[in-house]
């Protein structure tokens, strides 16, 4: 069986399994096991558990459930509503101020969770009903939060960047730092588009008639400030070399949990157990996908599919920017069908040497890759954020959510183009804070 035919077969099998509604981890695992069984026979069962375990047997992965716990603590509390309310009081005078509040809240919340679904759910529960109450179209209300939620995998601490760092053996702290300026840039670009769109279509709805005094604006800040300090503190000890990612994540999770329990008086067993239960479910889901993706990558490698793709890309006798364009298209397509962690586990080890040999900075590439994955979160057929929004606002059809999110996809493409023209946006801060990468 040729690598091309084998590759097409296993990918078609994966898509068929995903189309049946099978969970992503199980679909990846079943497709991989089937391919390996057809190639090697029953003896393949002896390597399955070892391969899957090796995919997650890294101490640095401890940071993932810790950051997830940090996000679950915030998402399970009224912190999202407090953050949203505080921003609305400051931004309501701007055309489309409520959309800006959504995007700003998503950006800040991303810094507390590192998760796109958690960001969408927490901000969407408060933001969408309020926007609909004020008369915003359903597409604008849902699409802005679906797009804003994608910032969760770019703005540190990002689970996606952690996985990339481990898969490529690059510094997680430097990756986090590389994501700061692009994350802020993309947030501002989202906001600029929101202002232009709302002003062009007249989405003010009398919001500017509501005035808040300075005292009212400042009244909501004490609820938000502790979480911002935790984010800053966690990133400081990480960037300053005072702690490893796992240690920083553990400290951040503990402090966040303590603040949530004290500030919102969650002294009963049930709400605290709910926080840990939510964190456990999401952590297990992520780790299962990563383990299955490792097995899928092993199957691709065993069938010489990975090597064939890498050789085909490397043999392209084209300008390095054309090569990067091909890689971006490949990542965009992969991101439309698979979650970010699965794409990174399967493709980063393959693409990393190609990218570095072409003269691209690996930390810059991590940010470009992540933005590509953001696009996949709000585009069919998987579009995880679309389904998260649909779950919390079932009255809004998925097509309306997609229609509202599509303009932000174009903004992301523009962000990738800007990063290609000005790569220093991703490399300047880590180089200044940690020195040039070796």
C-alpha positions as CSV (number, residue, x, y, z in Angstrom):
1,X,0.0,0.0,0.0
2,X,1.5,3.3,-1.1
3,X,1.8,6.1,1.6
4,X,-0.6,8.3,-0.5
5,X,-3.3,5.7,-0.6
6,X,-2.8,4.7,3.0
7,X,-2.9,8.4,4.1
8,X,-6.2,9.0,2.2
9,X,-7.7,5.8,3.6
10,X,-6.9,6.7,7.2
11,X,-8.0,10.3,6.8
12,X,-11.3,9.3,5.2
13,X,-11.9,6.8,7.9
14,X,-11.3,9.5,10.5
15,X,-13.7,11.9,8.9
16,X,-16.4,9.1,8.6
17,X,-16.0,8.4,12.3
18,X,-16.2,12.0,13.2
19,X,-19.3,12.4,11.0
20,X,-21.0,9.7,13.1
21,X,-20.7,12.0,16.1
22,X,-18.1,9.8,17.8
23,X,-15.9,11.7,20.3
24,X,-12.8,13.1,18.8
25,X,-10.4,11.1,21.0
26,X,-12.2,7.8,20.2
27,X,-12.3,8.6,16.5
28,X,-8.6,9.3,16.4
29,X,-7.8,6.2,18.3
30,X,-10.1,3.8,16.4
31,X,-8.8,5.1,13.0
32,X,-5.2,4.7,14.2
33,X,-5.8,1.2,15.6
34,X,-7.6,0.0,12.4
35,X,-4.7,1.3,10.2
36,X,-2.1,-0.3,12.4
37,X,-4.0,-3.6,12.6
38,X,-4.3,-3.8,8.8
39,X,-0.6,-3.1,8.5
40,X,0.9,-5.2,11.3
41,X,-1.8,-7.6,12.4
42,X,-2.9,-8.5,16.0
43,X,0.7,-7.9,17.3
44,X,0.1,-4.2,17.2
45,X,-1.9,-4.3,20.5
46,X,1.4,-4.5,22.4
47,X,2.4,-1.0,21.4
48,X,-1.0,0.7,21.8
49,X,-0.9,1.5,25.5
50,X,2.8,2.3,25.5
51,X,2.4,4.7,22.6
52,X,-0.6,6.5,24.1
53,X,1.0,6.7,27.5
54,X,4.2,8.2,26.0
55,X,2.1,10.9,24.5
56,X,1.1,12.3,27.8
57,X,3.9,11.1,30.1
58,X,5.7,14.4,30.5
59,X,5.9,16.2,33.7
60,X,5.3,19.6,32.0
61,X,1.8,18.4,31.1
62,X,0.9,18.8,34.8
63,X,0.5,22.4,34.0
64,X,-2.5,21.7,31.8
65,X,-4.9,20.4,34.5
66,X,-3.7,23.2,36.8
67,X,-4.5,25.9,34.3
68,X,-7.8,24.2,33.6
69,X,-8.6,24.2,37.3
70,X,-7.7,27.9,37.4
71,X,-10.2,28.5,34.6
72,X,-12.9,26.2,36.1
73,X,-12.7,28.1,39.4
74,X,-13.3,31.4,37.6
75,X,-15.9,30.0,35.1
76,X,-17.9,28.4,38.0
77,X,-18.2,31.7,39.8
78,X,-19.8,35.1,39.0
79,X,-16.4,36.4,38.1
80,X,-17.2,36.4,34.4
81,X,-20.3,38.4,35.0
82,X,-18.4,40.9,37.2
83,X,-15.7,41.3,34.6
84,X,-18.4,41.8,31.9
85,X,-20.3,44.4,33.9
86,X,-17.1,46.3,34.8
87,X,-16.1,46.6,31.2
88,X,-19.5,47.6,30.0
89,X,-19.5,50.6,32.4
90,X,-16.3,51.8,30.8
91,X,-17.1,51.1,27.2
92,X,-20.8,51.7,26.9
93,X,-20.3,55.2,25.3
94,X,-18.5,53.8,22.3
95,X,-20.5,52.6,19.3
96,X,-21.0,48.9,19.8
97,X,-19.7,49.2,23.3
98,X,-21.4,46.0,24.4
99,X,-19.6,44.1,21.6
100,X,-16.3,45.6,22.8
101,X,-17.2,44.6,26.4
102,X,-17.6,41.0,25.2
103,X,-14.3,40.9,23.3
104,X,-12.5,42.7,26.1
105,X,-14.0,40.3,28.7
106,X,-13.0,37.3,26.5
107,X,-9.4,38.6,26.3
108,X,-9.0,39.1,30.0
109,X,-10.9,35.9,30.8
110,X,-8.5,34.1,28.4
111,X,-5.6,35.1,30.6
112,X,-7.3,33.3,33.5
113,X,-8.3,30.1,31.7
114,X,-6.2,29.4,28.7
115,X,-9.2,27.7,27.2
116,X,-11.5,28.8,24.4
117,X,-14.6,26.8,25.3
118,X,-14.4,28.0,29.0
119,X,-14.1,31.6,27.8
120,X,-17.0,31.3,25.4
121,X,-19.2,29.7,28.0
122,X,-18.4,32.1,30.9
123,X,-18.8,35.3,28.9
124,X,-21.5,34.0,26.6
125,X,-23.9,33.2,29.5
126,X,-23.9,36.8,30.5
127,X,-23.1,38.7,27.3
128,X,-25.5,37.1,24.8
129,X,-28.7,37.6,26.8
130,X,-27.7,41.2,27.5
131,X,-26.9,42.0,23.9
132,X,-30.2,40.5,22.7
133,X,-32.0,42.5,25.4
134,X,-30.6,45.7,24.0
135,X,-31.6,44.7,20.4
136,X,-28.3,43.5,18.9
137,X,-28.8,40.9,16.1
138,X,-28.3,37.3,17.1
139,X,-25.4,37.0,14.7
140,X,-23.5,39.9,16.2
141,X,-24.2,38.8,19.8
142,X,-23.1,35.2,19.3
143,X,-20.4,35.7,16.6
144,X,-18.5,38.3,18.6
145,X,-18.2,36.0,21.6
146,X,-17.4,32.9,19.5
147,X,-14.6,34.8,18.0
148,X,-13.5,36.5,21.2
149,X,-13.4,33.0,22.8
150,X,-10.7,32.0,20.4
151,X,-8.3,34.3,22.2
152,X,-8.2,31.7,24.9
153,X,-5.6,29.6,23.0
154,X,-3.4,32.6,22.1
155,X,-3.3,34.8,25.2
156,X,-1.1,33.2,27.9
157,X,-1.5,31.0,29.8
158,X,-2.4,28.9,26.7
159,X,-2.9,25.2,26.8
160,X,-2.2,25.1,23.1
161,X,1.2,26.8,23.5
162,X,2.1,24.4,26.3
163,X,1.4,21.4,24.0
164,X,3.4,23.0,21.2
165,X,6.3,23.7,23.6
166,X,6.5,20.1,24.7
167,X,6.0,18.6,21.2
168,X,8.8,20.7,19.8
169,X,11.0,20.9,23.0
170,X,10.9,24.7,23.0
171,X,10.6,27.0,26.0
172,X,7.0,27.3,27.3
173,X,7.8,30.6,29.1
174,X,9.2,32.1,25.9
175,X,6.1,30.8,24.0
176,X,3.8,32.5,26.5
177,X,5.7,35.7,26.1
178,X,5.6,35.5,22.3
179,X,1.8,35.3,22.5
180,X,1.4,38.5,24.6
181,X,1.7,41.2,21.9
182,X,0.0,39.2,19.1
183,X,-2.8,38.4,21.6
184,X,-3.3,42.1,22.4
185,X,-3.0,43.0,18.7
186,X,-5.7,40.5,17.7
187,X,-7.9,41.8,20.5
188,X,-7.6,45.4,19.4
189,X,-8.2,44.3,15.8
190,X,-11.4,42.5,16.8
191,X,-12.5,45.7,18.6
192,X,-11.7,47.9,15.7
193,X,-13.8,45.7,13.4
194,X,-16.6,45.7,15.9
195,X,-16.6,49.5,16.1
196,X,-16.5,49.9,12.4
197,X,-19.3,47.3,11.9
198,X,-21.5,48.7,14.6
199,X,-21.1,52.3,13.6
200,X,-21.8,51.4,9.9
201,X,-24.9,49.5,10.8
202,X,-26.1,51.8,13.6
203,X,-25.8,49.3,16.5
204,X,-26.0,51.8,19.3
205,X,-29.5,51.1,20.6
206,X,-29.4,54.1,23.0
207,X,-26.5,52.6,25.0
208,X,-24.7,55.9,25.0
209,X,-27.7,57.5,26.7
210,X,-26.8,55.6,29.8
211,X,-24.2,57.3,31.8
212,X,-22.1,55.9,34.6
213,X,-20.4,58.0,37.2
214,X,-16.7,57.5,37.9
215,X,-17.7,56.0,41.2
216,X,-20.0,53.5,39.5
217,X,-17.2,52.6,37.1
218,X,-14.7,52.0,39.8
219,X,-17.2,50.1,42.0
220,X,-16.8,46.9,39.9
221,X,-13.0,46.9,39.9
222,X,-12.4,45.4,43.3
223,X,-14.1,42.2,42.1
224,X,-11.9,42.0,39.0
225,X,-8.6,43.2,40.4
226,X,-7.6,40.1,42.4
227,X,-7.9,37.9,39.3
228,X,-5.8,40.4,37.2
229,X,-3.2,40.3,39.9
230,X,-3.2,36.5,39.9
231,X,-2.6,36.5,36.2
232,X,0.2,39.0,36.4
233,X,1.8,37.1,39.3
234,X,1.6,33.8,37.6
235,X,3.1,35.1,34.4
236,X,5.8,37.0,36.4
237,X,7.1,34.0,38.3
238,X,7.1,32.0,35.0
239,X,8.8,34.6,32.9
240,X,11.2,35.6,35.7
241,X,12.5,32.1,35.9
242,X,11.2,31.8,39.5
243,X,9.1,28.7,38.8
244,X,8.5,26.1,36.1
245,X,5.3,26.1,34.1
246,X,3.8,23.4,36.3
247,X,4.7,25.2,39.5
248,X,3.4,28.5,38.3
249,X,0.2,26.8,37.1
250,X,-0.2,25.1,40.5
251,X,0.3,28.3,42.4
252,X,-2.1,30.2,40.1
253,X,-4.8,27.5,40.5
254,X,-4.5,27.5,44.3
255,X,-4.7,31.3,44.5
256,X,-7.6,31.5,42.1
257,X,-9.5,28.8,43.9
258,X,-8.9,30.6,47.2
259,X,-10.0,34.0,45.9
260,X,-13.1,32.5,44.3
261,X,-14.1,30.7,47.5
262,X,-13.6,33.7,49.7
263,X,-14.9,36.5,47.4
264,X,-18.0,34.6,46.4
265,X,-18.5,32.7,49.7
266,X,-18.4,29.3,48.1
267,X,-17.9,27.6,51.5
268,X,-20.1,24.6,50.8
269,X,-18.9,21.3,49.5
270,X,-21.1,21.2,46.4
271,X,-19.8,24.3,44.5
272,X,-16.2,23.4,45.3
273,X,-16.8,19.8,44.2
274,X,-18.4,21.2,41.0
275,X,-15.3,23.2,40.2
276,X,-13.0,20.2,40.6
277,X,-15.5,18.0,38.6
278,X,-15.5,20.5,35.8
279,X,-11.7,20.8,35.7
280,X,-11.4,17.0,35.8
281,X,-13.7,16.5,32.9
282,X,-12.0,19.1,30.7
283,X,-8.5,17.9,31.7
284,X,-9.4,14.2,30.9
285,X,-10.9,15.3,27.6
286,X,-7.7,17.2,26.6
287,X,-5.4,14.4,27.7
288,X,-7.4,11.7,26.0
289,X,-7.3,13.7,22.7
290,X,-3.5,14.2,23.1
291,X,-3.0,10.4,23.8
292,X,-5.1,9.4,20.8
293,X,-3.5,12.0,18.6
294,X,-0.1,10.5,19.6
295,X,-1.3,7.1,18.5
296,X,-2.7,8.6,15.3
297,X,0.6,10.2,14.6
298,X,2.4,6.9,15.3
299,X,0.1,5.2,12.8
300,X,0.9,7.9,10.2
301,X,4.6,7.5,10.8
302,X,4.4,3.7,10.7
303,X,2.7,3.9,7.3
304,X,5.3,6.4,6.1
305,X,2.7,9.0,5.6
306,X,4.3,11.6,7.8
307,X,7.6,11.2,6.2
308,X,6.1,11.4,2.7
309,X,4.3,14.7,3.5
310,X,7.4,16.2,5.1
311,X,9.5,15.2,2.2
312,X,7.0,16.6,-0.3
313,X,6.9,19.9,1.6
314,X,10.7,20.0,2.0
315,X,11.2,19.3,-1.7
316,X,9.2,22.2,-2.8
317,X,11.6,24.4,-4.7
318,X,9.9,27.6,-3.9
319,X,10.4,30.8,-2.0
320,X,10.3,30.2,1.7
321,X,7.2,32.4,2.0
322,X,5.4,30.3,-0.6
323,X,6.4,27.3,1.6
324,X,4.9,29.1,4.6
325,X,1.7,29.7,2.6
326,X,1.4,26.0,1.8
327,X,1.9,25.2,5.5
328,X,-0.7,27.7,6.5
329,X,-3.2,26.2,4.2
330,X,-2.4,22.8,5.5
331,X,-2.9,24.0,9.1
332,X,-6.2,25.8,8.2
333,X,-7.6,22.6,6.7
334,X,-6.5,20.5,9.6
335,X,-7.8,22.9,12.1
336,X,-11.3,22.8,10.6
337,X,-11.6,19.1,11.3
338,X,-9.6,18.5,14.5
339,X,-9.1,20.4,17.8
340,X,-5.9,22.4,18.3
341,X,-4.1,20.0,20.6
342,X,-4.6,17.1,18.2
343,X,-3.3,19.1,15.3
344,X,-0.3,20.2,17.2
345,X,0.6,16.8,18.6
346,X,0.4,15.3,15.1
347,X,1.9,18.1,13.0
348,X,4.3,20.1,15.1
349,X,7.1,17.5,15.2
350,X,6.8,17.1,11.4
351,X,6.7,20.8,10.5
352,X,9.1,22.1,13.1
353,X,12.3,21.1,11.4
354,X,11.0,22.2,8.0
355,X,10.1,25.6,9.4
356,X,13.4,26.1,11.2
357,X,15.5,25.0,8.2
358,X,13.6,27.5,6.1
359,X,14.9,30.2,8.4
360,X,11.7,31.0,10.4
361,X,11.7,31.6,14.1
362,X,10.1,28.6,15.9
363,X,8.4,30.9,18.4
364,X,7.0,33.1,15.7
365,X,5.7,30.0,13.9
366,X,4.0,28.9,17.1
367,X,1.9,32.1,17.1
368,X,1.1,31.8,13.4
369,X,0.1,28.1,14.0
370,X,-2.1,29.1,17.0
371,X,-4.0,31.8,15.0
372,X,-4.6,29.2,12.3
373,X,-6.1,27.0,15.0
374,X,-8.2,29.9,16.2
375,X,-9.8,30.0,12.7
376,X,-10.7,26.3,13.0
377,X,-12.5,27.0,16.3
378,X,-15.1,29.1,14.5
379,X,-15.4,27.4,11.1
380,X,-17.2,24.2,10.2
381,X,-17.4,21.3,10.3
382,X,-16.0,21.0,13.8
383,X,-16.0,24.7,14.9
384,X,-15.9,23.9,18.7
385,X,-16.8,27.5,19.7
386,X,-19.8,27.5,17.5
387,X,-21.2,24.5,19.3
388,X,-20.4,25.9,22.7
389,X,-22.3,29.1,21.9
390,X,-25.2,27.1,20.5
391,X,-25.3,25.0,23.7
392,X,-25.6,28.1,25.9
393,X,-27.9,29.9,23.5
394,X,-29.9,27.1,21.8
395,X,-32.4,29.5,20.3
396,X,-29.7,30.9,18.0
397,X,-29.2,28.7,14.9
398,X,-25.6,27.6,14.3
399,X,-25.6,29.3,10.9
400,X,-26.3,32.7,12.6
401,X,-23.4,32.2,14.9
402,X,-21.2,31.3,12.0
403,X,-22.4,34.3,10.0
404,X,-21.5,36.6,12.9
405,X,-18.1,35.0,13.4
406,X,-16.9,34.9,9.8
407,X,-15.8,38.6,9.7
408,X,-13.4,37.8,12.5
409,X,-11.9,35.0,10.5
410,X,-10.9,37.6,7.9
411,X,-9.4,39.7,10.8
412,X,-7.4,36.6,11.8
413,X,-6.1,36.2,8.3
414,X,-5.0,39.9,8.4
415,X,-3.3,39.3,11.7
416,X,-1.3,36.4,10.2
417,X,-0.3,38.7,7.3
418,X,0.8,41.4,9.7
419,X,2.9,38.8,11.7
420,X,4.5,37.7,8.4
421,X,5.4,41.3,7.6
422,X,6.4,42.2,11.2
423,X,7.7,39.0,12.8
424,X,9.1,41.1,15.6
425,X,5.6,41.4,17.1
426,X,6.0,37.8,18.3
427,X,9.8,37.7,18.9
428,X,10.6,41.1,20.4
429,X,9.2,40.7,23.9
430,X,10.7,37.2,24.6
431,X,14.0,38.4,23.2
432,X,13.9,41.5,25.5
433,X,12.8,39.6,28.6
434,X,14.8,36.4,28.2
435,X,17.5,37.1,25.7
436,X,17.8,35.9,22.1
437,X,16.8,32.3,21.6
438,X,19.7,29.9,21.0
